[in-house]
Every structure is written in C-alpha cells, then in structure tokens.
Amino acid sequence: MNSLDSEESAQAANELGKRATGGFIWALAGFLAMQIGSFGTYTVATRVLGESGVGVIGAALTVVFFVDVLLDLGMGAALIYEQEEGQTERTQVAFTVNLVVAVVVALGLFFGAGLIDGFFKTGEPVMFQVLSVLVLAKGLNQVPDAMLKRDLDFKRRARADLTRSIGRFGIAVTLLLAGYGPVSMIIGVAVAEVAAVVVTWMLVRFKPALRFDTGIAAEMLKFGAAMFGSRLVGMLWLNGDYLVVANQYRSNSKEYGSYFTAFRLPELILGSVYNLYSNVAFPAFSAAREVGPEALRKASLKALQTLCFFGFPVGIGLSLIARDFTLWWFGAKFEGAVMPMQILSAAGGFAAVGFASGDLYAAMGKPKLGLYFNLVGTPILLGGFWLVRDRGIVWIAAVHVCVIIPYSIFRIAVANRLLGTTWAQSLAALRPAFVTVVGVVALALPVRLGMAQGFGTLLAIVAAGLVGGITALFFGDRQMYLEVRGGLAKLLARFA
C-alpha cells in the first residue's frame, strides 16, 4: 500500500470513527429515553399492582423478548452487513419475508394464548392476545429500522425511540390508574410500537412493496440464519432464567416479582448502553471491515476498552447501591430483590466483554461464530439454573457470575486469535476498567458497610464511588483519564 492509499485509509477510518461516535451519542439518547419511559411505567406498576401483579407483567414481557428474535430471521442484519444504499430489490424481499413471519407469529400468539398462559399460570390470557398486535407492528418495522442502523443514522432513529417512550408511559400509566390491571402494560407497549412504525416509515420515506425472489431470499437467509440462530440462543442466555423462575415459582408470583424487579436497574443502565452499543457496533464494524484489517483491529480493541470501562465500574457500583435503591424506590415489600440485584449487577458488568465482541464476527462475515459461542454457553447457564432452582432466586442469580467470568475470558482469547491481536493488547484495553473498579470499591464499599440503609446512604455511596473511580483513573491510567475528560468537554460543548 503506497502513502496515498495509507492516507486515504486513515482519513476513512477517522471519518468512520466520527460517524460511529455521533451515532452512539444519539443512540444513547434514544435508547435511554425509551428505557426511562419503560422504567417509569414499571415503577408505577409496582405501586398499583404489587409483587404479584408485577410477576404477571414479567411473564408477558418475557414472551416479548423472544418474539423480538423470532421476527427478524437475520434479514435486517444481512442488509446492514451488505452496506447497500437506498431501497433496493433486496430491501423489499427482506420486508416481504419479515412480514410473512410476523403474520404467522401473530396468529400463533393469538390462538395459542391459552397454552402460553398455561405455562406461566398468569390467569391473563388476553395479554398474550394483545401481543399479536405488537408482533405485527414489529414485523412492519424490522426493515426500515435496519436501514437507519445501516446508515448509522441514529439521530433520526432517536425520534422513534422517543415516540415509544412517551406512548408507552402515557397509555400504560393511564390504564393502570384506571384499574385495568397488568394488561395495561402490554396495551401501552403495543400502541407505542404502532406509533413508532409510523414515525420510522416517515423518517426513511419507506415505500413498501411485496417482492419475493428465491435467489435473493436464500442468499440473505444464508447470512441471516446464523445471526437469527445466535440471537435466538442468545435470548435463552439472557432470559432463560426468567423461564426457569417463572415455571418453578408459578404458584408464587411474589418470588418471580422480586427476581424481575432485581433486573430493572441493571437493565435500565447496563442493558440500555450494551444494546445501543450493539446497534452501533455492527454497522460500524462492517464499515471498518471495508477500510481494512488494521482499522477493524483498532475498532475491536477500542470497543473492548470503552464498553468494559463503562460496564465493570457501573456493574460494581449498582451492586453497592442495590440495598438502598431497591428499598427507597420500590419499597420494603421488594426486599427480596436486594441480594439478587447485587449479584446480577456484578454479572452484568462482566457481560460487557461479550457485547464488545458480539457483533464483530458477523461484521467479518463469520456470523456462525456467535452462534457457536451461544450454543456452548447457553446450555451450561440453563443447566446451572435448573440445578439450583429449588434453592431460591439468589442461587439462580449466582449462576450468572459463575458462568460469565470464564466465558468472558474465552471470548477475548477467540477474538485475539481471529483478529491477530494479543493478550497484552487486550489487557491494556481492560486496564482503565480494572483501575476504576479498584477506586470505586476502595471508597464506596466502606460507606455501604458502615452506614444504615437510606436515601442519604445511597447518595453517599454514589459520591464516594465517583471520587474513588476518578482518582484511581487519574493515577492508574492518565491517558484514559485525559481522553474521558476531553470527550466530556466536547459533549458539553456540543449541547451548549
């Protein structure tokens, strides 16, 4: 490669970095808006319905998690991987396939609501029938949404997320306060998704057409099938514990309500950032692949550094505030959620490693690797849940930690081998996360152990954790400290 080619490659990589950074910021804004609305709605539900009602909602939302995976078949991922522009024949074929799948799944939910309710024992089969509307809306939105992701146009995509957030909160809370019970949450989610479909179609000026070409569909499904399989098995990884807890404690929805509540804050903070990072990472990795292998290596190491620098300290921090936050925000009746939340938050921090490399393999044209990872890890995790199911929800939460740590180490090793990076480079990328965790624990843990439960303790733990983390980063990794400070200054200047 001559000097001109190198210069052009560097410029392309820098431009991609700017687009990816801007996309992440807007994706963060949109996703946080959606998660805050969801968290606010859930908070109202805990006040109105109590632990038993929350357990019923948790069962319905567990079904929603799996429906999200069933609808895509990887067609949207194929569009992102191919990096085509505009609305092409392949776009319309993907839309047609997704629409057919959505209709089939919606009919299955509507007519199979009784069987699904029989598994969860909620006594609310109408909830699962309402979900059929949500399925149709999501099916209509898969391809237009993938087009926004493909183009790293997360600024406009944030408008659809804001629509979901406001719609879900407004409709669900109104119905909850009117006394319509757990189904209020599902109606709110379904109607908000319909509104988001309208917004998304307007943003991309989508012109739907029913097209089917066997060759195009087969080619896209060849790539998408591995993505679909990986996400389906991955959904069992992420939500298999809900199924075990729901089935084991279906006669005790209070226990399920505590376990579901234990996930709310980690999901709001960690889950939001991980998922939106994944939304940006796949198209960004795919674009970096087009620039060259060195750009992809740098992007991968930066992803590992950034996501773990966020996930490790925040996971530990959430574990430290679990007692005070849960009892202050949800009330003493959810005391059973405290210990599971402490454990799940720590496990959620380590999950950053998997999310940092989760979309890398697909972007390299090797989506089956992600599937293989999940096929190995998921049975181990589910088997652990099943073995300890009689011991209670704390033991089930502990299984996450026992599996996620060795699993994370294995993922780093495979990424190093595939990309040509080394353990020295990976550990250097993890250094900011480790030193920050040491600082957070050093100052915040004594506060947590030495003060009685209360809102004041919550604030004191957060303050101590921030001071400890910033101080440790300043002395332990000055380069990352300066990078974070500069990034925050630019962000504030942009909004100012």
C-alpha positions as CSV (number, residue, x, y, z in Angstrom):
1,M,0.0,0.0,0.0
2,N,1.5,3.4,-1.0
3,S,1.5,6.5,1.1
4,L,-1.6,7.9,-0.7
5,D,-3.6,4.8,-0.1
6,S,-2.5,4.9,3.6
7,E,-3.5,8.5,3.9
8,E,-6.9,7.8,2.4
9,S,-7.4,4.7,4.6
10,A,-6.6,6.8,7.7
11,Q,-9.0,9.5,6.6
12,A,-11.7,6.9,6.0
13,A,-11.1,5.4,9.4
14,N,-11.2,8.8,11.1
15,E,-14.4,9.7,9.4
16,L,-15.9,6.3,10.3
17,G,-14.9,7.0,13.9
18,K,-16.7,10.3,13.9
19,R,-19.8,8.8,12.4
20,A,-19.8,5.9,14.9
21,T,-19.2,8.2,17.9
22,G,-22.1,10.5,16.8
23,G,-24.3,7.5,16.2
24,F,-23.5,6.2,19.6
25,I,-24.4,9.5,21.3
26,W,-27.7,9.7,19.5
27,A,-28.4,6.0,20.0
28,L,-27.7,6.6,23.7
29,A,-30.2,9.5,23.8
30,G,-32.9,7.5,22.1
31,F,-32.4,4.3,24.0
32,L,-32.2,6.0,27.4
33,A,-35.4,7.9,26.6
34,M,-37.1,4.5,25.8
35,Q,-35.7,2.8,28.9
36,I,-36.5,5.7,31.2
37,G,-40.1,5.6,30.0
38,S,-40.2,1.8,30.5
39,F,-38.6,2.1,33.9
40,G,-41.1,4.9,34.9
41,T,-44.0,2.8,33.7
42,Y,-42.7,-0.2,35.7
43,T,-42.3,1.9,38.8
44,V,-46.0,3.0,38.6
45,A,-47.0,-0.7,38.1
46,T,-45.2,-1.7,41.3
47,R,-47.2,0.9,43.2
48,V,-50.5,-0.1,41.6
49,L,-50.2,-3.9,41.2
50,G,-47.7,-5.0,43.9
51,E,-45.4,-8.0,43.6
52,S,-48.0,-10.5,42.3
53,G,-49.1,-8.2,39.5
54,V,-45.5,-7.4,38.6
55,G,-44.9,-11.1,38.3
56,V,-47.7,-11.4,35.7
57,I,-46.3,-8.5,33.7
58,G,-42.8,-10.1,33.8
59,A,-44.2,-13.3,32.3
60,A,-45.7,-11.3,29.4
61,L,-42.6,-9.3,28.8
62,T,-40.5,-12.5,28.8
63,V,-42.6,-13.6,25.8
64,V,-41.9,-10.2,24.2
65,F,-38.2,-10.8,24.5
66,F,-38.4,-14.0,22.5
67,V,-40.8,-12.5,19.9
68,D,-38.3,-9.9,19.1
69,V,-35.8,-12.6,18.0
70,L,-38.4,-14.7,16.1
71,L,-39.4,-11.8,13.9
72,D,-36.1,-10.9,12.3
73,L,-34.6,-14.1,10.8
74,G,-31.4,-12.0,10.3
75,M,-32.8,-10.3,7.2
76,G,-32.2,-6.8,8.8
77,A,-28.6,-7.9,9.8
78,A,-28.0,-9.0,6.2
79,L,-29.0,-5.6,5.0
80,I,-26.6,-3.9,7.4
81,Y,-23.8,-6.3,6.5
82,E,-24.1,-5.8,2.8
83,Q,-23.9,-2.0,3.2
84,E,-26.1,-1.2,0.1
85,E,-27.6,2.2,-0.2
86,G,-31.2,3.2,-0.6
87,Q,-34.3,1.0,-1.1
88,T,-33.4,-1.9,-3.4
89,E,-34.9,-5.1,-4.5
90,R,-33.2,-6.8,-1.6
91,T,-34.8,-4.4,0.8
92,Q,-38.2,-5.3,-0.5
93,V,-37.5,-9.0,-0.4
94,A,-36.4,-8.7,3.2
95,F,-39.5,-6.7,4.1
96,T,-41.8,-9.4,2.5
97,V,-40.1,-12.3,4.3
98,N,-40.3,-10.4,7.7
99,L,-44.0,-9.5,7.1
100,V,-44.9,-13.1,6.4
101,V,-43.1,-14.3,9.5
102,A,-44.8,-11.6,11.6
103,V,-48.2,-12.7,10.5
104,V,-47.5,-16.3,11.3
105,V,-46.1,-15.5,14.8
106,A,-49.0,-13.1,15.5
107,L,-51.6,-15.7,14.6
108,G,-49.7,-18.3,16.8
109,L,-49.8,-15.9,19.7
110,F,-53.5,-15.0,19.3
111,F,-54.7,-18.6,19.0
112,G,-52.1,-20.1,21.4
113,A,-52.7,-17.5,24.2
114,G,-54.3,-20.1,26.4
115,L,-51.4,-22.6,26.1
116,I,-48.9,-19.8,26.8
117,D,-50.9,-18.7,29.8
118,G,-51.0,-22.3,31.0
119,F,-47.2,-22.4,31.2
120,F,-46.8,-19.1,33.1
121,K,-50.1,-19.5,35.1
122,T,-50.8,-15.8,35.0
123,G,-54.6,-16.1,34.6
124,E,-54.4,-13.3,32.0
125,P,-54.6,-15.0,28.5
126,V,-55.8,-11.8,27.0
127,M,-52.4,-10.3,27.5
128,F,-50.8,-12.7,25.1
129,Q,-53.6,-12.0,22.5
130,V,-52.8,-8.3,22.7
131,L,-49.2,-9.2,22.0
132,S,-50.2,-10.2,18.5
133,V,-50.7,-6.5,17.6
134,L,-47.2,-5.8,18.9
135,V,-45.8,-8.6,16.7
136,L,-47.4,-7.2,13.6
137,A,-46.1,-3.7,14.3
138,K,-42.6,-5.0,15.0
139,G,-42.7,-7.1,11.8
140,L,-43.5,-4.0,9.8
141,N,-40.7,-2.0,11.4
142,Q,-37.8,-4.5,11.1
143,V,-36.5,-3.5,7.7
144,P,-37.0,0.3,7.9
145,D,-35.3,0.3,11.3
146,A,-32.4,-1.8,9.8
147,M,-32.0,0.9,7.1
148,L,-31.5,3.6,9.7
149,K,-28.9,1.4,11.5
150,R,-27.1,0.6,8.3
151,D,-26.6,4.3,7.5
152,L,-25.6,5.0,11.2
153,D,-28.5,7.5,11.2
154,F,-29.2,7.2,14.9
155,K,-30.0,10.8,15.2
156,R,-33.3,10.3,13.3
157,R,-33.8,6.9,14.8
158,A,-33.9,8.5,18.3
159,R,-37.2,10.1,17.3
160,A,-38.9,6.7,17.0
161,D,-37.4,5.7,20.4
162,L,-38.8,8.9,21.9
163,T,-42.2,8.1,20.5
164,R,-42.1,4.6,22.0
165,S,-41.1,6.0,25.4
166,I,-43.8,8.7,25.6
167,G,-46.5,6.5,24.2
168,R,-45.8,3.5,26.4
169,F,-45.6,5.6,29.6
170,G,-48.7,7.7,28.8
171,I,-51.0,4.9,27.7
172,A,-49.9,2.3,30.2
173,V,-50.0,4.6,33.3
174,T,-53.4,5.9,32.3
175,L,-54.8,2.4,32.0
176,L,-53.1,1.3,35.2
177,L,-54.5,4.1,37.2
178,A,-57.9,3.4,35.7
179,G,-57.8,-0.1,37.1
180,Y,-57.3,-2.2,34.0
181,G,-54.6,-4.3,35.6
182,P,-51.5,-6.0,34.1
183,V,-52.8,-5.9,30.6
184,S,-52.4,-2.1,30.7
185,M,-48.6,-2.5,30.3
186,I,-49.0,-4.7,27.2
187,I,-51.5,-2.4,25.6
188,G,-49.1,0.5,26.2
189,V,-46.2,-1.3,24.6
190,A,-48.3,-2.4,21.6
191,V,-49.8,1.0,20.8
192,A,-46.5,2.8,21.3
193,E,-44.9,0.4,18.8
194,V,-47.6,1.1,16.2
195,A,-46.8,4.8,16.6
196,A,-43.1,4.2,16.3
197,V,-43.7,2.3,13.0
198,V,-45.4,5.4,11.6
199,V,-42.5,7.6,12.6
200,T,-39.9,5.3,11.3
201,W,-41.6,4.9,7.9
202,M,-41.8,8.6,7.6
203,L,-38.1,9.1,8.5
204,V,-36.8,6.7,5.8
205,R,-39.7,7.5,3.4
206,F,-40.2,3.8,3.1
207,K,-42.2,2.6,0.2
208,P,-43.2,-1.0,0.9
209,A,-43.7,-3.5,-1.9
210,L,-44.3,-7.2,-1.7
211,R,-41.4,-8.8,-3.6
212,F,-40.1,-12.3,-3.4
213,D,-37.1,-13.7,-5.2
214,T,-35.9,-17.1,-4.2
215,G,-32.2,-16.4,-5.0
216,I,-32.1,-13.2,-3.1
217,A,-34.0,-14.6,-0.1
218,A,-31.8,-17.7,0.0
219,E,-28.6,-15.5,-0.2
220,M,-29.8,-13.2,2.6
221,L,-31.0,-16.0,4.8
222,K,-27.7,-17.8,4.4
223,F,-26.1,-15.0,6.3
224,G,-29.1,-14.1,8.4
225,A,-29.8,-17.7,9.6
226,A,-26.6,-17.8,11.7
227,M,-27.5,-14.3,13.1
228,F,-31.0,-15.5,13.8
229,G,-29.8,-18.7,15.5
230,S,-27.3,-16.8,17.5
231,R,-29.8,-14.3,18.7
232,L,-32.4,-16.9,19.5
233,V,-30.0,-19.0,21.6
234,G,-28.6,-15.7,23.0
235,M,-32.1,-14.8,24.1
236,L,-32.2,-18.0,26.1
237,W,-28.9,-16.9,27.6
238,L,-30.3,-13.5,28.5
239,N,-33.8,-14.6,29.6
240,G,-33.6,-18.3,30.3
241,D,-33.5,-17.6,34.0
242,Y,-36.9,-15.9,33.7
243,L,-38.4,-19.1,32.2
244,V,-36.9,-21.2,35.0
245,V,-38.0,-18.9,37.7
246,A,-41.5,-18.4,36.2
247,N,-42.0,-22.1,35.9
248,Q,-40.5,-23.0,39.3
249,Y,-42.4,-20.3,41.2
250,R,-45.6,-20.0,39.1
251,S,-47.6,-20.6,42.2
252,N,-45.6,-17.9,43.9
253,S,-45.7,-14.8,41.7
254,K,-44.2,-12.8,44.6
255,E,-40.9,-14.6,44.2
256,Y,-40.9,-14.0,40.4
257,G,-41.8,-10.4,41.0
258,S,-38.8,-9.9,43.3
259,Y,-36.5,-11.6,40.7
260,F,-37.9,-9.5,37.8
261,T,-37.5,-6.3,39.9
262,A,-33.9,-7.2,40.7
263,F,-33.2,-6.8,37.0
264,R,-34.8,-3.4,36.5
265,L,-32.0,-1.0,37.4
266,P,-29.2,-3.1,35.8
267,E,-31.3,-3.5,32.7
268,L,-32.0,0.3,32.6
269,I,-28.4,1.3,32.9
270,L,-26.2,-1.6,31.7
271,G,-28.7,-3.1,29.3
272,S,-29.5,0.2,27.7
273,V,-25.9,1.0,26.9
274,Y,-25.0,-2.5,25.9
275,N,-27.9,-2.9,23.5
276,L,-27.5,0.6,21.9
277,Y,-23.7,-0.1,21.6
278,S,-24.5,-3.3,19.8
279,N,-26.8,-1.3,17.4
280,V,-24.0,1.0,16.5
281,A,-21.1,-1.6,16.7
282,F,-22.4,-3.9,13.9
283,P,-22.7,-1.3,11.2
284,A,-19.5,0.4,12.4
285,F,-17.5,-2.9,12.4
286,S,-19.0,-3.7,8.9
287,A,-17.8,-0.3,7.7
288,A,-14.4,-0.8,9.3
289,R,-14.0,-4.1,7.5
290,E,-14.3,-2.2,4.2
291,V,-11.5,0.1,5.3
292,G,-9.0,-2.6,6.1
293,P,-7.9,-5.2,8.7
294,E,-5.9,-2.7,10.8
295,A,-9.0,-0.5,11.1
296,L,-11.0,-3.5,12.3
297,R,-8.4,-4.4,14.9
298,K,-8.3,-0.9,16.3
299,A,-12.1,-0.8,16.3
300,S,-12.3,-4.1,18.2
301,L,-9.8,-3.1,20.9
302,K,-11.5,0.3,21.3
303,A,-14.8,-1.4,21.7
304,L,-13.4,-3.7,24.4
305,Q,-11.8,-0.8,26.2
306,T,-14.8,1.5,26.0
307,L,-17.6,-0.9,26.9
308,C,-15.6,-2.6,29.8
309,F,-14.6,0.8,31.1
310,F,-18.3,1.6,31.4
311,G,-19.6,-1.9,32.4
312,F,-17.1,-3.0,35.1
313,P,-17.3,0.0,37.4
314,V,-21.0,0.6,36.8
315,G,-21.9,-3.0,37.5
316,I,-19.9,-2.9,40.8
317,G,-21.5,0.4,41.6
318,L,-25.0,-0.9,41.1
319,S,-24.2,-3.8,43.3
320,L,-23.1,-1.4,46.1
321,I,-26.3,0.7,45.9
322,A,-28.7,-2.3,45.4
323,R,-30.0,-2.3,49.0
324,D,-30.6,1.4,49.4
325,F,-32.0,1.9,45.9
326,T,-34.4,-1.0,46.0
327,L,-35.9,-0.2,49.4
328,W,-36.1,3.5,48.7
329,W,-37.6,3.3,45.2
330,F,-39.7,0.1,45.2
331,G,-40.4,-0.2,48.9
332,A,-39.7,-2.7,51.7
333,K,-42.1,-5.2,50.1
334,F,-39.4,-5.8,47.5
335,E,-36.7,-6.5,50.0
336,G,-36.3,-10.0,48.4
337,A,-34.9,-8.3,45.3
338,V,-31.9,-6.8,47.0
339,M,-29.5,-9.7,47.1
340,P,-30.3,-10.9,43.5
341,M,-29.7,-7.4,42.3
342,Q,-26.3,-7.2,43.9
343,I,-25.3,-10.4,42.2
344,L,-26.9,-9.6,38.8
345,S,-25.3,-6.2,38.7
346,A,-21.8,-7.6,39.2
347,A,-22.5,-10.2,36.5
348,G,-23.9,-7.5,34.2
349,G,-20.6,-5.7,34.4
350,F,-18.7,-8.6,33.1
351,A,-21.2,-9.0,30.3
352,A,-19.5,-6.0,28.7
353,V,-16.8,-8.3,27.2
354,G,-19.4,-10.3,25.3
355,F,-21.2,-7.3,24.0
356,A,-17.9,-5.7,22.9
357,S,-17.2,-8.6,20.5
358,G,-20.7,-9.9,19.9
359,D,-21.2,-8.2,16.5
360,L,-17.5,-8.4,15.4
361,Y,-17.8,-11.9,14.0
362,A,-20.9,-11.1,11.9
363,A,-19.3,-8.0,10.6
364,M,-16.3,-10.1,9.4
365,G,-18.7,-12.4,7.6
366,K,-18.4,-15.2,10.2
367,P,-21.8,-15.0,12.0
368,K,-21.7,-18.7,12.8
369,L,-19.0,-18.0,15.4
370,G,-21.5,-16.1,17.5
371,L,-23.9,-19.0,17.2
372,Y,-21.3,-21.5,18.3
373,F,-20.5,-19.3,21.4
374,N,-24.1,-19.3,22.4
375,L,-24.6,-23.0,21.7
376,V,-21.8,-23.7,24.1
377,G,-22.5,-21.2,26.8
378,T,-26.3,-21.3,26.9
379,P,-26.8,-24.9,27.9
380,I,-24.2,-24.5,30.7
381,L,-26.1,-21.5,32.0
382,L,-29.5,-23.0,31.7
383,G,-28.2,-26.2,33.3
384,G,-26.9,-24.2,36.2
385,F,-30.3,-22.5,36.7
386,W,-32.0,-25.9,36.6
387,L,-29.7,-27.5,39.2
388,V,-30.2,-24.7,41.8
389,R,-33.8,-23.9,41.0
390,D,-35.0,-25.3,44.3
391,R,-32.6,-23.2,46.4
392,G,-34.2,-19.9,45.5
393,I,-33.7,-16.8,43.3
394,V,-30.4,-15.8,45.0
395,W,-28.7,-19.1,43.9
396,I,-30.2,-18.6,40.4
397,A,-28.7,-15.2,40.2
398,A,-25.3,-16.5,41.4
399,V,-25.1,-18.9,38.4
400,H,-24.7,-15.8,36.2
401,V,-21.5,-14.9,37.9
402,C,-20.1,-18.4,37.9
403,V,-20.6,-18.7,34.1
404,I,-19.9,-15.2,32.8
405,I,-16.3,-14.8,34.1
406,P,-14.7,-17.8,32.4
407,Y,-17.0,-17.2,29.4
408,S,-15.6,-13.7,29.0
409,I,-12.0,-14.9,29.2
410,F,-12.7,-17.4,26.5
411,R,-14.3,-14.8,24.2
412,I,-11.3,-12.5,24.5
413,A,-9.0,-15.4,23.6
414,V,-11.0,-16.2,20.4
415,A,-11.2,-12.6,19.4
416,N,-7.4,-12.3,19.7
417,R,-6.8,-15.3,17.6
418,L,-9.3,-14.2,14.9
419,L,-8.0,-10.6,14.6
420,G,-4.3,-11.1,15.3
421,T,-4.4,-9.1,18.5
422,T,-2.6,-10.2,21.6
423,W,-3.4,-10.7,25.3
424,A,-1.1,-7.8,26.1
425,Q,-3.2,-5.5,23.9
426,S,-6.5,-6.9,25.3
427,L,-5.3,-6.4,28.9
428,A,-4.1,-2.9,28.1
429,A,-7.6,-2.2,26.8
430,L,-9.0,-3.5,30.1
431,R,-6.6,-1.6,32.3
432,P,-8.9,1.5,32.6
433,A,-11.8,-0.6,33.7
434,F,-9.8,-2.5,36.3
435,V,-8.2,0.6,37.9
436,T,-11.5,2.4,38.1
437,V,-13.2,-0.6,39.8
438,V,-10.4,-0.6,42.4
439,G,-11.1,3.1,43.1
440,V,-14.9,2.6,43.3
441,V,-14.6,-0.3,45.7
442,A,-11.9,1.3,47.9
443,L,-14.1,4.3,48.7
444,A,-17.7,3.2,48.2
445,L,-17.6,-0.2,50.0
446,P,-16.7,1.2,53.4
447,V,-19.6,3.7,53.1
448,R,-22.0,0.8,52.2
449,L,-20.9,-1.3,55.1
450,G,-20.7,1.5,57.6
451,M,-24.0,3.4,57.1
452,A,-27.5,2.3,57.8
453,Q,-30.0,1.9,54.9
454,G,-31.5,5.1,53.5
455,F,-31.5,7.6,50.7
456,G,-28.7,9.5,52.2
457,T,-26.5,6.4,52.2
458,L,-27.4,5.9,48.5
459,L,-26.1,9.4,47.7
460,A,-23.0,8.9,49.8
461,I,-22.2,5.6,48.0
462,V,-22.6,7.2,44.6
463,A,-20.4,10.2,45.6
464,A,-17.7,8.0,47.1
465,G,-17.7,5.8,44.1
466,L,-17.3,8.7,41.7
467,V,-14.5,10.2,43.7
468,G,-12.7,6.8,44.0
469,G,-13.1,5.9,40.4
470,I,-12.0,9.3,39.0
471,T,-9.0,9.4,41.4
472,A,-7.9,5.8,40.6
473,L,-8.2,6.5,36.8
474,F,-6.1,9.7,37.2
475,F,-3.2,7.9,38.9
476,G,-3.7,4.5,37.2
477,D,-4.3,5.4,33.6
478,R,-3.7,9.0,32.8
479,Q,-4.2,8.6,29.1
480,M,-7.8,7.3,29.5
481,Y,-8.4,10.0,32.1
482,L,-7.5,12.7,29.7
483,E,-9.5,11.1,26.9
484,V,-12.6,10.9,29.0
485,R,-12.2,14.5,30.2
486,G,-11.8,15.7,26.7
487,G,-14.7,13.7,25.4
488,L,-17.0,15.1,28.2
489,A,-15.8,18.6,27.3
490,K,-16.7,18.1,23.7
491,L,-20.1,16.6,24.6
492,L,-21.0,19.5,26.8
493,A,-19.8,22.0,24.2
494,R,-22.0,20.3,21.5
495,F,-25.1,20.5,23.7
496,A,-24.2,24.0,24.8
